[in-house]
Amino acid sequence: MRPMTASRGGARGFTLIELLTALLVLSLLALMSYRGLGAVLDTREHVAQETQKWRRVAAFLARFERDVGMAAPRPVRLAAGGSAPAWRGDAAATSARLEFSRFASVDGVDLPRRIGYAMNESGEIELWLWPGLDVAPEIQAARYRVLADVTAFELKYLDSTLAWLDAWPPARFDSPIPRAVRLRIVLASGEEIVRVFALQT
């Protein structure tokens, strides 16, 4: 009996070169997929960080607008006699850059009090809260960080002649509080934000 031989049209296996070529192609595809996935993950992380940053900025601007919108034209009585202006802002101040009296909120969440905004040495904007309007000089304000990674924090004040001033109150008495306040902040990432808030004089 003669042994069976494969016919010319029969199936044959892959050669070693064909297998190596297929493995090389699959390796290249896997490498490109890995790099693509890495780029997608990096982009996703960057977008998440940017979203978080702008959420913090939006929350700070909303808080600042709410506070200055409730500014009260009421001077503060000092324990030693005399009074402090209802609104005090100084670009060269070593303490609070802005300090003012604020009405209570309509919803009753906040009491009338003295508040302030300043930037500390760590590049953070702080909110300063005193327990009330008329407080003893030895009582310090509670400080809360409301925005980090800031390189510039500037405020200007609009008087009745529609001139922007660096400090308030002006040398010539104008009104207890300015007509508007212009806020300029520069983030550590380079973005500059300028907003103007009208006040109820």
C-alpha positions as CSV (number, residue, x, y, z in Angstrom):
1,M,0.0,0.0,0.0
2,R,1.4,3.4,-1.1
3,P,1.7,6.2,1.5
4,M,-0.6,9.2,1.1
5,T,1.0,12.4,-0.2
6,A,-0.4,15.9,-0.2
7,S,-1.7,17.0,-3.4
8,R,-0.5,20.2,-5.1
9,G,-3.7,22.1,-4.2
10,G,-3.7,20.9,-0.5
11,A,-3.5,23.3,2.5
12,R,0.0,24.1,3.9
13,G,1.1,25.8,7.2
14,F,2.6,29.2,7.8
15,T,6.3,29.6,7.3
16,L,8.5,31.0,10.1
17,I,9.0,34.3,8.2
18,E,5.2,34.7,7.9
19,L,4.7,34.1,11.6
20,L,7.4,36.7,12.5
21,T,5.9,39.2,10.1
22,A,2.5,38.8,11.7
23,L,3.9,39.1,15.2
24,L,5.8,42.3,14.1
25,V,2.6,43.8,12.7
26,L,0.6,42.9,15.8
27,S,3.4,44.4,18.0
28,L,3.3,47.7,16.1
29,L,-0.5,47.9,16.4
30,A,-0.3,47.2,20.1
31,L,2.4,49.9,20.5
32,M,0.3,52.5,18.6
33,S,-2.8,51.6,20.6
34,Y,-0.9,52.0,23.9
35,R,0.5,55.4,22.8
36,G,-3.0,56.5,21.7
37,L,-4.5,55.4,25.0
38,G,-1.7,57.2,26.9
39,A,-2.5,60.4,25.0
40,V,-6.2,60.0,25.7
41,L,-5.5,59.5,29.4
42,D,-3.1,62.5,29.6
43,T,-5.7,64.7,27.8
44,R,-8.4,63.5,30.1
45,E,-6.3,64.4,33.2
46,H,-5.4,67.8,31.8
47,V,-9.1,68.6,31.0
48,A,-10.1,67.5,34.6
49,Q,-7.4,69.8,36.1
50,E,-8.5,72.7,33.9
51,T,-12.1,72.1,34.8
52,Q,-11.3,72.1,38.5
53,K,-9.3,75.3,38.2
54,W,-12.0,77.2,36.5
55,R,-14.6,75.9,38.9
56,R,-12.5,77.4,41.8
57,V,-12.2,80.7,39.9
58,A,-15.9,80.8,39.2
59,A,-16.7,80.1,42.9
60,F,-14.4,82.9,44.0
61,L,-15.8,85.4,41.6
62,A,-19.4,84.5,42.6
63,R,-18.4,84.9,46.3
64,F,-16.7,88.2,45.7
65,E,-19.7,89.5,43.6
66,R,-22.1,88.5,46.3
67,D,-20.1,90.2,49.1
68,V,-19.5,93.5,47.3
69,G,-23.1,93.5,46.2
70,M,-24.2,93.6,49.9
71,A,-21.7,96.4,50.8
72,A,-23.1,98.7,53.4
73,P,-22.3,102.5,53.6
74,R,-21.8,102.1,57.4
75,P,-18.6,103.2,59.1
76,V,-17.2,101.0,61.8
77,R,-17.1,102.3,65.4
78,L,-13.7,101.8,67.0
79,A,-13.3,100.8,70.6
80,A,-10.8,103.6,71.2
81,G,-13.2,106.2,69.8
82,G,-13.6,107.4,66.2
83,S,-14.5,105.3,63.3
84,A,-13.1,103.5,60.3
85,P,-14.6,104.1,56.8
86,A,-17.3,101.9,55.5
87,W,-15.1,100.9,52.5
88,R,-11.3,100.9,52.7
89,G,-9.1,99.8,49.9
90,D,-5.4,100.3,49.5
91,A,-3.1,98.8,46.8
92,A,-0.1,99.2,49.0
93,A,-1.7,97.8,52.2
94,T,0.3,95.2,54.1
95,S,-2.9,93.8,55.6
96,A,-6.2,93.5,53.8
97,R,-6.2,95.0,50.4
98,L,-10.0,95.5,50.7
99,E,-12.1,95.8,53.8
100,F,-15.7,96.9,54.0
101,S,-19.0,96.6,55.9
102,R,-21.5,94.2,54.6
103,F,-25.3,93.9,55.1
104,A,-26.9,90.6,56.2
105,S,-28.0,88.4,53.4
106,V,-31.7,88.2,52.5
107,D,-31.8,84.5,53.2
108,G,-30.5,85.0,56.7
109,V,-27.4,82.8,56.2
110,D,-24.9,85.7,56.8
111,L,-25.0,88.3,59.5
112,P,-23.9,91.9,59.0
113,R,-20.2,91.9,59.5
114,R,-16.9,93.4,58.5
115,I,-15.1,91.4,55.8
116,G,-11.9,91.8,53.7
117,Y,-10.0,90.3,50.9
118,A,-6.2,90.0,50.6
119,M,-3.5,88.0,48.9
120,N,-0.9,86.2,51.2
121,E,2.7,85.4,50.6
122,S,1.8,82.0,49.2
123,G,-0.1,83.4,46.3
124,E,-3.5,82.7,47.8
125,I,-6.4,85.1,48.0
126,E,-7.9,85.0,51.5
127,L,-11.3,86.0,52.8
128,W,-11.2,87.8,56.1
129,L,-14.3,87.6,58.4
130,W,-14.8,89.5,61.6
131,P,-17.5,88.4,63.9
132,G,-19.5,91.6,63.5
133,L,-19.4,95.2,62.4
134,D,-18.1,96.9,65.5
135,V,-15.5,94.8,67.1
136,A,-12.7,95.4,69.6
137,P,-9.3,96.0,68.1
138,E,-7.8,92.9,69.7
139,I,-10.2,90.6,67.9
140,Q,-8.6,89.2,64.8
141,A,-10.4,88.2,61.6
142,A,-10.8,84.6,60.7
143,R,-9.0,83.9,57.4
144,Y,-10.1,81.4,54.8
145,R,-8.3,80.6,51.5
146,V,-10.7,81.1,48.6
147,L,-8.4,81.0,45.6
148,A,-4.9,79.5,45.2
149,D,-2.1,79.9,42.6
150,V,-2.5,83.6,42.0
151,T,0.3,85.9,41.0
152,A,-1.5,89.2,40.9
153,F,-4.5,90.6,42.8
154,E,-5.5,94.2,42.0
155,L,-8.5,96.3,42.8
156,K,-9.6,99.7,41.6
157,Y,-12.6,101.8,42.7
158,L,-14.9,104.0,40.6
159,D,-15.8,107.4,42.1
160,S,-18.7,109.7,41.2
161,T,-16.7,111.4,38.4
162,L,-16.3,107.9,36.7
163,A,-12.5,107.9,37.5
164,W,-10.8,104.7,38.6
165,L,-8.9,105.1,41.8
166,D,-6.2,102.9,43.4
167,A,-7.3,103.6,46.9
168,W,-10.5,104.3,48.8
169,P,-11.7,106.6,50.4
170,P,-10.3,109.3,48.1
171,A,-8.5,112.4,49.4
172,R,-11.6,114.3,48.5
173,F,-14.6,112.7,50.2
174,D,-16.8,111.3,47.5
175,S,-19.2,108.7,49.1
176,P,-19.0,106.0,51.7
177,I,-18.5,103.3,49.1
178,P,-17.5,103.5,45.4
179,R,-19.9,103.1,42.5
180,A,-18.1,100.0,41.2
181,V,-15.0,97.9,41.9
182,R,-12.7,96.5,39.2
183,L,-11.0,93.2,40.1
184,R,-8.0,91.9,38.2
185,I,-6.3,88.6,39.0
186,V,-3.5,86.8,37.2
187,L,-3.3,83.0,37.7
188,A,0.0,81.2,38.0
189,S,-0.9,79.4,34.8
190,G,-0.8,82.8,33.0
191,E,-4.5,83.6,32.5
192,E,-5.6,87.2,33.3
193,I,-9.2,87.8,34.6
194,V,-10.7,91.2,34.8
195,R,-14.2,91.8,36.2
196,V,-16.2,94.9,37.1
197,F,-18.8,94.8,39.8
198,A,-21.4,97.5,40.3
199,L,-22.2,98.5,43.8
200,Q,-25.5,99.8,45.3
201,T,-24.5,103.2,46.4
